[in-house]
Protein backbone atom coordinates (compact mmCIF):
# COMPACT_ATOMS: atom_id res chain seq x y z
CA UNK A 1 0.00 0.00 0.00
CA UNK A 2 1.40 3.42 -0.85
CA UNK A 3 1.56 6.28 1.63
CA UNK A 4 -1.55 7.99 0.17
CA UNK A 5 -3.83 4.98 0.65
CA UNK A 6 -5.07 5.71 4.22
CA UNK A 7 -5.40 9.44 3.51
CA UNK A 8 -7.34 8.92 0.27
CA UNK A 9 -9.63 6.42 1.98
CA UNK A 10 -10.37 8.92 4.79
CA UNK A 11 -11.15 11.69 2.33
CA UNK A 12 -13.49 9.50 0.26
CA UNK A 13 -15.26 8.29 3.41
CA UNK A 14 -15.78 11.88 4.59
CA UNK A 15 -17.19 12.93 1.20
CA UNK A 16 -19.57 9.97 1.08
CA UNK A 17 -20.75 10.55 4.65
CA UNK A 18 -21.45 14.24 3.97
CA UNK A 19 -23.87 13.27 1.19
CA UNK A 20 -26.03 11.06 3.44
CA UNK A 21 -28.16 13.86 4.95
CA UNK A 22 -29.23 14.86 1.44
CA UNK A 23 -30.82 11.43 1.02
CA UNK A 24 -32.93 11.62 4.18
CA UNK A 25 -36.71 12.15 3.97
CA UNK A 26 -39.49 10.78 1.85
CA UNK A 27 -38.64 8.50 -1.01
CA UNK A 28 -40.74 10.49 -3.48
CA UNK A 29 -39.17 13.84 -2.60
CA UNK A 30 -38.39 15.93 -5.63
CA UNK A 31 -36.35 19.10 -5.43
CA UNK A 32 -38.09 22.39 -6.16
CA UNK A 33 -37.66 23.17 -9.85
CA UNK A 34 -40.02 26.14 -10.20
CA UNK A 35 -37.01 28.27 -11.13
CA UNK A 36 -36.69 26.13 -14.29
CA UNK A 37 -40.27 25.12 -15.14
CA UNK A 38 -42.59 27.62 -13.46
CA UNK A 39 -45.62 26.76 -11.35
CA UNK A 40 -46.16 23.04 -10.73
CA UNK A 41 -49.56 21.37 -11.11
CA UNK A 42 -50.79 18.72 -8.69
CA UNK A 43 -54.04 17.38 -7.35
CA UNK A 44 -56.50 14.55 -7.30
CA UNK A 45 -59.68 13.19 -8.84
CA UNK A 46 -62.57 11.91 -6.73
CA UNK A 47 -65.99 10.36 -7.16
CA UNK A 48 -68.34 13.09 -5.91
CA UNK A 49 -70.78 10.59 -4.37
CA UNK A 50 -68.39 8.37 -2.42
CA UNK A 51 -65.44 10.83 -2.27
CA UNK A 52 -63.22 7.86 -3.16
CA UNK A 53 -60.13 8.57 -5.27
CA UNK A 54 -60.39 7.79 -8.98
CA UNK A 55 -57.41 6.15 -10.69
CA UNK A 56 -56.72 6.45 -14.42
CA UNK A 57 -58.37 9.86 -14.85
CA UNK A 58 -56.91 11.73 -17.81
CA UNK A 59 -55.81 15.23 -16.79
CA UNK A 60 -55.21 17.73 -19.58
CA UNK A 61 -53.82 21.23 -19.14
CA UNK A 62 -53.73 23.56 -22.13
CA UNK A 63 -52.45 27.12 -22.43
CA UNK A 64 -55.41 29.11 -23.74
CA UNK A 65 -55.12 30.08 -27.42
CA UNK A 66 -52.14 27.80 -28.11
CA UNK A 67 -51.34 24.20 -28.96
CA UNK A 68 -49.18 23.92 -25.81
CA UNK A 69 -50.53 21.30 -23.44
CA UNK A 70 -49.81 18.37 -21.15
CA UNK A 71 -51.72 15.15 -20.63
CA UNK A 72 -51.22 12.82 -17.71
CA UNK A 73 -53.11 10.20 -15.76
CA UNK A 74 -53.92 9.89 -12.06
CA UNK A 75 -52.24 7.10 -10.10
CA UNK A 76 -53.96 4.36 -8.06
CA UNK A 77 -54.62 6.91 -5.29
CA UNK A 78 -56.29 9.31 -7.72
CA UNK A 79 -53.38 11.77 -7.55
CA UNK A 80 -51.15 13.45 -10.08
CA UNK A 81 -48.21 15.84 -10.08
CA UNK A 82 -46.43 17.61 -12.91
CA UNK A 83 -43.72 20.22 -13.28
CA UNK A 84 -44.72 23.60 -14.67
CA UNK A 85 -45.24 24.40 -18.33
CA UNK A 86 -42.45 26.96 -18.46
CA UNK A 87 -41.46 30.26 -16.91
CA UNK A 88 -43.28 32.14 -19.67
CA UNK A 89 -46.66 30.51 -18.90
CA UNK A 90 -49.08 32.29 -16.57
CA UNK A 91 -50.96 29.51 -14.71
CA UNK A 92 -54.13 31.60 -14.94
CA UNK A 93 -53.99 31.08 -18.72
CA UNK A 94 -54.04 27.26 -18.41
CA UNK A 95 -57.36 25.43 -18.71
CA UNK A 96 -57.46 22.04 -16.97
CA UNK A 97 -59.94 19.29 -17.86
CA UNK A 98 -60.52 15.82 -16.39
CA UNK A 99 -61.86 12.77 -18.26
CA UNK A 100 -62.55 9.13 -17.39
CA UNK A 101 -64.56 6.58 -19.34
CA UNK A 102 -67.91 5.99 -17.64
CA UNK A 103 -67.74 9.25 -15.65
CA UNK A 104 -68.71 12.84 -16.26
CA UNK A 105 -66.95 15.85 -14.79
CA UNK A 106 -68.99 17.82 -12.25
CA UNK A 107 -66.37 20.42 -11.31
CA UNK A 108 -62.67 21.20 -11.73
CA UNK A 109 -61.51 23.37 -8.84
CA UNK A 110 -58.15 25.15 -8.74
CA UNK A 111 -56.32 26.77 -5.86
CA UNK A 112 -52.96 28.51 -5.60
CA UNK A 113 -50.73 28.41 -2.54
CA UNK A 114 -50.09 32.16 -2.88
CA UNK A 115 -50.33 35.03 -5.33
CA UNK A 116 -46.71 34.47 -6.45
CA UNK A 117 -46.37 33.77 -10.18
CA UNK A 118 -44.55 30.48 -9.52
CA UNK A 119 -46.91 29.27 -6.75
CA UNK A 120 -48.08 25.68 -7.28
CA UNK A 121 -51.55 25.12 -8.71
CA UNK A 122 -53.72 22.54 -6.94
CA UNK A 123 -56.42 20.91 -9.06
CA UNK A 124 -59.36 18.91 -7.72
CA UNK A 125 -61.54 17.00 -10.19
CA UNK A 126 -64.97 15.98 -8.94
CA UNK A 127 -66.64 13.36 -11.13
CA UNK A 128 -69.69 11.11 -11.04
CA UNK A 129 -70.60 7.88 -12.78
CA UNK A 130 -72.66 8.37 -15.92
CA UNK A 131 -76.22 7.19 -15.60
CA UNK A 132 -77.15 4.44 -18.04
N, C-alpha and C positions, 0 to 999 in steps of 0.2 A: 504494500500500500504506500502511495507517495505521501508527502507531508501535507498536501492539500485535502486529502480524503476526509478526515474528521471535520475540518472547517467547512468544506463544501456541503457535507451532509447536514451540519448544523444550520447553515444558511437555508438550504432547501426545506428543511423541517420547519423553520421559522416562517418561511414564506407560505408554505402549505397551511400551517396552523392559523395564520392571519386571515386566510380566505374562508375559514369555517364559519365565522359569524354571518357572513353574507349568505350562507345557505340555510340559515335558520328560518323558521316560519312555515307558512302553509305551502303545500306542494304545488298549488296552482297559482302562486304569487307571480305576477308579471310586473316588471318595472313600469313606472309611469312614462308613457311615450307621447303625451299630448304635445310636447314641444316639437315633435316630428310629424304627427298625424292629426292634430287638432282634437276636438271633443270626441270622446269615446261614446259608444252606444251600448247599452246593456238593458236587460229586463227579463220579463217572463210572460208566458201565455197561460191563461187559466180558463177553465170551464166556468161560466158565470153562475150556473146552478149549484154545482158541487164545490166550487172554488178549488178543485183539484188541478194540479199542473198538467199542461198538455204538451206531450212530446211531439216532435216532427211537425211543428208549425213553421211554415215558410214566412220569414220576416224579410221584407223588402224595404230598403230606404233609397229614395231617389231625390237628387237635387232638382228642385222645381225648374222647369224650362230647359233642362239639359238631358243628355243621355247617360249621365254619370249616376251610377247606382251600385248598391250591394245587395246580395241575396244570401241569406243564411238560414239555418234551421235550428229550432230549439232542441236541447238535449233531453235526456230521459226525465229530468226534473223540470222541464218546461222553461228552461233558462237559456239565454244567449248573451254573448258579449263580443264586441267588435271594436277594433281601433277606429279612430276617426277617419273621415273621408278627405282630409287634407287641411292644411292651415288656411287655405283660401276659401273654405266652405263655412258659411254661417249655418249652424245647426237649425236655426229658425227657418231656413230655406229648404229643409229636407222633409219630405213627406214619407211617413212610415206606414206600411200596410201589413196585415197579418192574414194568412190563408192556411186552411187545413181542409182536406177532403172530408165531407160529411158535417162540416161546421160552418156557421156564418159568423162574421165579426159583428159584435155589438158595439164595442168602443175600443179605441186606441188612445190611451192616455200617455202624456209625456210630461216629465218633470225635469228640472235642471237643479243641480246642487247649489248653484249660485248664479249671479248675473254675469260672471266672467265668460268671455268668449270661448275659452277652452274647457268650461265646466262640463262634466259628463252629462249625457242625456239618458234618463231612465224611461223606458217604454214599458207599458203594461197593456197587453192585449186581452180583452175579455171576449170570449166566444161562447156560442151555444150550439148544441146539436141541431142540425136541420130537421124540421118535421117532415115526415114522409107522407 
